[in-house]
Amino acid sequence: MNGPLGESWRAWLALFIGVLAITAHSASSYTLSILMKPIVEEFAWNRQIFTSATSLRMFVMVLTISFAGQLTDRFGARVVLATGAVIVGAGTFAIAALTNPLQFYPIMALMGPGQACIGSVAASALVLRLFRKRQGIAVGILNGGDNLISSTIPMGAAYLLVHSGWRATIGSLGVLYVGLAVMIFLFLRSEDGRTESTPSGSGARSVIARVSMRDLPWKDWRLWAVCVSYAGIYAFITSLMLHFHAFQTDMGRSPADASSLMSTLILIGAVGSPLFGWIAERTSALTALMIVVVGLTAGSFLLWTPHSYAVYSAWAIGFGLVNSGVVAVLALVLNELFGEPQIGRLMGVAMVFCMGATMIANIYTGSMFDYFGSYFTVWRTYSALMLVTLVPVVWLRWNAAATRAEPVRVG
């Protein structure tokens, strides 16, 4: 029985679960961003220590995220997403019970595999494999829904922080992770998000067994161009999102005003992600990617000097709009260039580059802040990085246009 846009109700239910899963992936990072200053102050750390621990989590995620994609292709999204929710939930409970600063590092490291499983790798494969007609819109809604729900996290975390302290704030998040794991097991089927196979019997098992990383197009320069481009993009946007709240409060704004700007930045993505999914359907995913990178680059220049709250509010709307297209467009670009059967593994490979860049960038940003005492110099260096990132993106777009324009040879 078909639901909206001619897609099955099963696909829409999977999309809803996917939205919650990606939101869960974002929630821990947004909450840690809000809690960075109180945690650092309680344990008398500098910010480099905190960002090094978060980067350790990223490092472990880098080591495991390609396996999350392979496991999704082989076993389906349900077991991967639920396992990730349980692991990250356990980690948040452990942070809430923190008594020794040295415990923070192993806790963050153990959360790494959970972050790899609960994120966009499994959720994107789940949605792309169940939607048959409107994949662009579906992936846009997947990430736009994440932005819509995630926009409540900074204000919610700030409220709990003021009224209950940082331990209760992070502990409350752990309860939500446990609830998500239960929902995933209840509403998803075991085969949802798995590489298509024959309907039943030993044939299906043999197809699943053949899922391998060796099948990926390792010699295709386009794969590497996408990965390098996204490494640059993620280095900038993840560092900005982690440090944005502290960036604003360092300029004298209240935590509530900083959280409001952050919420605006996230909330606008509820519109932006479906918009970029629609653009990808109407034009191409590579065209949508080029628009995203140009927008991010332009937005980075406005961070070079301090501005009023009104200016930052306008910036948050524009920047949030293009930023929201980043993850949605990645899945659509890979699907456009290489096809759906390998999407879980391809997302895993691309996210290795994304998270690896994030890990390095977080340490770099924290170190640069500790050295200069300001974020403005840091944002200038990221503007230069985004200009460099434009090169492979334009190259991919030009190559795709040139390929389509080539005449078909007969005989």
RATAVEN-V924958 format. One record per residue. SS is DSSP state (2 for helix, 1 for strand, 0 for the rest). Layout:
# RATAVEN-V924958
ss
SS
SS
This chain:
# RATAVEN-V924958
ss
0
1
0
2
2
2
0
1
2
2
2
2
2
2
2
2
2
2
2
2
2
2
2
2
2
2
2
2
2
2
2
2
2
2
2
2
2
2
2
2
2
2
2
0
0
0
2
2
2
2
2
2
2
2
2
2
2
2
2
2
2
2
2
2
2
2
2
2
2
2
2
2
2
2
2
0
2
2
2
2
2
2
2
2
2
2
2
2
2
2
2
2
2
2
2
2
0
0
0
0
0
0
2
2
2
2
2
2
2
2
2
2
2
2
2
2
2
2
0
2
2
2
2
2
2
2
2
2
2
2
0
0
0
0
2
2
2
2
2
2
2
2
2
2
2
2
2
2
2
2
2
2
2
2
2
2
2
2
2
2
2
2
2
2
0
2
2
2
2
2
2
2
2
2
2
2
2
2
2
2
2
2
2
2
2
2
2
0
0
0
0
0
0
0
0
0
0
0
0
0
0
2
2
2
2
2
2
2
2
0
0
0
2
2
2
0
0
0
0
0
2
2
2
2
2
2
2
2
2
2
2
2
2
2
2
2
2
2
2
2
2
2
2
2
2
2
2
2
2
2
0
0
0
0
2
2
2
2
2
2
2
2
2
2
2
2
2
0
2
2
2
2
2
2
2
2
2
2
2
2
2
2
0
0
2
2
2
2
2
2
2
2
2
2
2
2
2
2
2
2
2
0
0
0
0
0
0
0
2
2
2
2
2
2
2
2
2
2
2
2
2
2
2
0
2
2
2
2
2
2
2
2
2
2
2
2
2
2
0
0
0
0
2
2
2
2
2
2
2
2
2
2
2
2
2
2
2
2
2
2
2
2
2
2
2
2
2
2
2
2
2
2
0
0
0
2
2
2
2
2
2
2
2
2
2
2
2
2
2
2
2
2
2
2
2
2
2
2
2
2
2
2
2
2
2
0
0
0
0
0
0
